[in-house]
Amino acid sequence: MSTTAQTGGSSGGPDNAGDSTQPMHSIKRKPSSPQLDDITPQKKAKQEENEDAVVHLDIDGLKIHADFWYPDGNVVLVVDGSVFKLYKARLARYSTVFDSMFTVDGERRAQYEGSPCYRLPEDIKSDDFVAFLEALETPFKYANKLPQQGTAISLLRVSRLLDCSTACALALDLLHKLWPHEKPTLSVPSKCRFSDALKILKVSRECAVPTLRKRAFYELLRSAAFWKAVADNRRGLGLADEDLFALFSARNALQQRWSALIFTWPYPGNEMCPGQGVQGSRTCNPRLLKLHLRRAIWRADIIESKDYEAGIQDPIGWLGVLVNKKDFSGQGWCETCLKERRTAWLEAQTSWWAMLDSWFDLS
């Protein structure tokens, strides 16, 4: 929470922050009478010359950030209309940019309450900088609860701009937990908004993190809302033509593989249920013991259950649903036949997920 600092005159709002950080005016501070008796005219002239050189920061109209304004801090930072009073040594320890900034200091550095003041680049926003400071001050904050995507992105961007490897590593770890890419652990239906996936694509390129794109691309591929948006206003999405082409190609390839796999009946190389003729073995329903009926009934079951329709939209995700589906046996299929199909589906899910790397050029 932030509070507006007031220093005598009228206080401007945050909207004027861009201009209010500029008024740094020189203030001549005269020594008191007792001091005048203790110094020579030469020392007095030198003292007044040094005091004239001190530039004081006018924070009228800026916002003091309550959580990061330490009374015993020794450096003041102006960031996007907000001011922070922090510890110089701690910032320099984690950020090579701050370390260099504090080492190469100018003689006419502005001050506030005796602390030197620095203005960070305009591309670092106040909220993003707060996320960065929270990561430094409370590194275990996200140990048990993941942050919002926007917070993790803010942390990544600022940590890269300030060259802070500790915060950058934390940001990447958080984003990879939000967008896992190593295994196809997909929620069905998807809980992801395609707008979030588009943001991740952008950030992954800005910050050179291609591993984030895999999950983002697949979330777009299986999003009906995304494809509708493509049809309505493709240019408005801000998606590069090569990315859209890759999405079209990958979706087509997956749908072809899905159609071939899902209509393949159990033990397609056998003419009968493998349990048939084996003493003590459970077999499929008698109507499923003839090859031509097995093929026809399997296909009908897949269509009537709407598994085909669901999978054509989300091939990799729906394979996970089928692997855990329990009601196939109600159609008369034996567990041996269903186990064979589950194994094939699981292998396909892993294989197709790996194919995304080449389809989206993520190597």
BELHUWO-V478322 format. One record per pair of residues at least 6 apart in sequence whose C-alpha atoms are under 6 Angstrom apart, sorted by the first residue. I is the first residue (numbers start at 1). J is the second residue. D is the distance in Angstrom with one decimal. If there is no record, write none. Layout:
i=I j=J d=D
i=I j=J d=D
//
This chain:
i=2 j=65 d=4.5
i=2 j=66 d=5.2
i=3 j=63 d=5.8
i=3 j=64 d=5.6
i=4 j=63 d=4.5
i=4 j=64 d=5.9
i=5 j=63 d=5.7
i=5 j=64 d=5.8
i=6 j=60 d=5.6
i=7 j=60 d=5.9
i=11 j=60 d=5.6
i=11 j=61 d=4.9
i=12 j=61 d=4.0
i=13 j=61 d=5.6
i=17 j=62 d=5.8
i=17 j=81 d=4.2
i=24 j=56 d=6.0
i=24 j=57 d=5.0
i=24 j=58 d=5.8
i=25 j=55 d=6.0
i=26 j=55 d=4.8
i=28 j=52 d=5.0
i=55 j=110 d=4.6
i=56 j=110 d=5.2
i=56 j=111 d=4.8
i=56 j=112 d=5.9
i=57 j=110 d=5.8
i=57 j=111 d=5.6
i=57 j=112 d=5.5
i=62 j=81 d=5.3
i=62 j=82 d=5.4
i=63 j=82 d=4.5
i=63 j=83 d=6.0
i=64 j=82 d=5.8
i=64 j=83 d=5.0
i=65 j=84 d=5.9
i=68 j=84 d=5.6
i=69 j=84 d=5.3
i=69 j=85 d=4.5
i=70 j=85 d=5.5
i=70 j=86 d=5.9
i=73 j=85 d=5.5
i=73 j=86 d=4.7
i=73 j=87 d=4.9
i=74 j=87 d=5.5
i=74 j=115 d=5.2
i=75 j=85 d=5.6
i=75 j=86 d=5.5
i=75 j=88 d=5.6
i=75 j=115 d=5.1
i=75 j=116 d=5.3
i=76 j=84 d=5.5
i=76 j=85 d=4.4
i=76 j=117 d=4.6
i=77 j=83 d=5.5
i=77 j=84 d=5.2
i=77 j=117 d=5.7
i=77 j=118 d=4.9
i=77 j=119 d=5.7
i=78 j=119 d=4.6
i=79 j=120 d=5.6
i=79 j=126 d=5.5
i=80 j=125 d=5.4
i=80 j=126 d=5.3
i=92 j=98 d=4.9
i=92 j=99 d=4.1
i=94 j=164 d=5.6
i=95 j=162 d=5.9
i=95 j=163 d=5.5
i=95 j=164 d=4.5
i=96 j=163 d=5.8
i=97 j=162 d=5.3
i=110 j=116 d=5.8
i=110 j=117 d=5.3
i=111 j=117 d=5.3
i=128 j=154 d=4.7
i=131 j=155 d=5.6
i=132 j=155 d=5.1
i=152 j=171 d=5.5
i=155 j=171 d=5.8
i=156 j=168 d=5.4
i=156 j=171 d=5.1
i=159 j=167 d=5.6
i=159 j=168 d=5.2
i=179 j=215 d=5.9
i=181 j=215 d=5.6
i=186 j=317 d=5.7
i=194 j=220 d=5.8
i=194 j=226 d=6.0
i=197 j=216 d=4.7
i=201 j=213 d=5.6
i=204 j=210 d=5.8
i=210 j=362 d=6.0
i=222 j=313 d=5.6
i=222 j=314 d=5.0
i=255 j=312 d=5.6
i=263 j=299 d=5.5
i=265 j=295 d=5.9
i=265 j=298 d=5.9
i=266 j=337 d=5.2
i=266 j=341 d=5.7
i=271 j=291 d=5.0
i=272 j=289 d=5.4
i=272 j=290 d=5.9
i=272 j=291 d=5.9
i=273 j=289 d=5.9
i=275 j=281 d=5.4
i=275 j=283 d=5.0
i=276 j=283 d=5.8
i=283 j=334 d=5.4
i=284 j=332 d=5.7
i=284 j=333 d=4.7
i=284 j=334 d=4.5
i=285 j=332 d=4.7
i=288 j=294 d=4.9
i=302 j=308 d=6.0
i=311 j=318 d=5.2
i=316 j=349 d=5.5
i=319 j=345 d=5.9
i=323 j=342 d=5.1
//
